[in-house]
Amino acid sequence: MATRPRQFRRKDIKPGRLLANPSLWDGEQMAADARYAGHGKHKTYPPPDGSDQWRPIWTDDGSTERCEIYEADTWSNLQRLLKEAITGGFIGAKRDGTPYVAADGFPKRAWARIGDTLHEARYSQNREYHAFPLTRRDCWPQDPGGRLSEAPRWDP
């Protein structure tokens, strides 16, 4: 009898853990300073502001998720989602349940929804984040507090 092919999670997506207790986090200042910047490895289009911030390098080799194309006038919604996720404590947690942050205090991961698709934002550097869709549930973060359904959402 033939065996079913095994499905593998994308190579660069290692599921995180959602902060179960948002009272452990005060993200107002971090959210105010955070910025969505994008990253070429998830994009098939150049930055909508015409800058050279990234060069689209996504390839369908199974190693990364591809982002949808968002026009320049919708990027403010992406920025708002990032800020709401950070402020609301929809951020990564360590195994001990404390916030998972970079050396400068910014959360290394944050989650929000665009339509019905969960997206993960990852801290790049200098207060900047890039994000990508999590199209497979096995890539979603662990959710010990059952809060993921309340993550910020934007319906384009």
C-alpha positions in Angstrom: 0.0 0.0 0.0 1.3 3.4 -0.9 2.0 5.9 1.9 0.6 9.4 1.8 3.2 12.1 1.1 4.1 13.9 4.3 3.5 17.7 4.4 6.2 19.8 5.9 6.0 23.2 7.5 7.7 26.0 5.6 11.4 26.1 6.5 11.5 29.6 7.9 8.3 29.4 10.0 8.8 28.0 13.4 5.6 28.4 15.4 5.9 30.7 18.3 3.9 31.0 21.5 1.3 33.8 22.1 1.5 35.7 25.3 -1.2 34.2 27.5 -1.3 37.0 30.0 -1.4 40.5 28.4 -1.2 42.1 31.8 2.5 41.1 31.8 3.1 43.6 28.9 2.9 47.3 28.6 3.4 47.9 24.9 2.1 51.5 24.4 5.6 53.0 23.8 6.8 50.1 21.7 3.7 50.3 19.6 4.1 54.0 19.1 7.7 53.5 17.8 7.1 50.3 15.8 7.0 50.4 12.0 5.9 48.0 9.4 8.6 47.9 6.7 8.1 44.7 4.7 10.8 42.4 3.4 11.6 41.3 -0.2 11.7 37.6 0.6 7.9 37.6 0.9 7.1 40.0 -1.9 6.6 39.8 -5.6 6.3 43.6 -6.0 8.5 46.6 -5.2 7.7 48.9 -2.2 4.5 50.9 -3.0 6.2 54.1 -1.9 8.7 53.8 -4.7 11.6 53.5 -2.2 14.4 51.0 -2.5 13.6 49.5 0.9 13.4 46.0 -0.5 13.9 44.2 -3.7 11.2 41.5 -4.5 13.0 38.2 -4.3 10.2 35.7 -3.4 10.4 32.4 -5.3 8.0 29.5 -5.1 10.6 27.1 -3.7 8.6 26.2 -0.6 10.9 28.1 1.8 8.8 31.2 2.5 5.2 32.4 2.3 4.2 34.9 -0.4 2.5 38.1 0.7 -0.5 39.5 -1.1 0.0 42.8 -3.0 -1.1 45.8 -1.0 -1.4 49.2 -2.6 0.3 52.2 -1.1 -3.0 53.7 0.2 -3.6 50.5 2.3 -0.3 50.4 4.1 -1.6 52.5 6.9 -3.9 49.6 7.7 -0.9 47.3 8.0 0.8 49.8 10.3 -2.3 50.1 12.4 -2.6 46.3 12.8 1.0 46.0 13.9 0.5 48.7 16.5 -2.8 47.2 17.8 -1.1 43.7 18.0 1.8 45.1 20.1 -0.4 47.3 22.3 -2.9 44.4 22.9 -0.2 42.0 23.8 -0.7 39.7 20.8 3.1 39.1 20.9 5.4 36.2 21.4 6.1 34.7 24.8 9.0 32.6 26.1 8.4 29.2 27.6 8.1 30.7 31.0 5.2 32.9 29.8 7.1 36.2 29.8 7.2 38.4 26.7 9.7 37.4 24.1 11.5 40.6 23.2 14.7 41.8 21.4 17.5 43.4 23.3 15.9 46.9 22.8 12.6 45.7 24.3 10.6 45.3 21.1 8.6 42.1 20.8 10.2 39.6 18.4 6.8 38.5 17.1 3.3 39.8 16.9 0.1 38.4 15.3 -3.0 39.9 13.6 -5.5 38.9 10.9 -6.0 40.3 7.5 -9.4 39.0 6.4 -9.5 35.4 7.6 -5.8 34.8 7.3 -3.6 35.1 10.4 -0.3 37.0 9.8 2.9 37.0 11.8 5.0 40.1 12.1 8.7 39.5 13.0 11.1 42.1 14.3 13.8 42.9 11.8 15.8 45.7 13.4 15.6 49.4 14.3 12.0 49.2 15.3 11.0 47.7 12.0 8.9 44.6 11.3 8.1 42.5 8.3 5.1 40.2 8.1 3.8 37.2 6.2 0.6 35.1 6.1 0.3 31.9 8.1 -1.7 29.9 5.6 -1.3 26.6 7.5 -2.6 26.0 11.0 0.6 24.0 11.9 2.5 27.3 11.5 0.2 29.2 14.0 1.6 30.1 17.4 0.7 28.0 20.5 -2.1 29.8 22.2 -2.2 28.7 25.9 -4.6 31.5 26.9 -7.0 31.1 24.0 -6.6 34.7 22.9 -5.7 34.3 19.2 -9.3 34.6 18.1 -9.3 38.1 19.5 -6.3 39.3 17.5 -6.6 42.6 15.7 -8.2 42.3 12.3 -8.5 44.3 9.1 -10.9 43.3 6.4 -9.7 44.8 3.1 
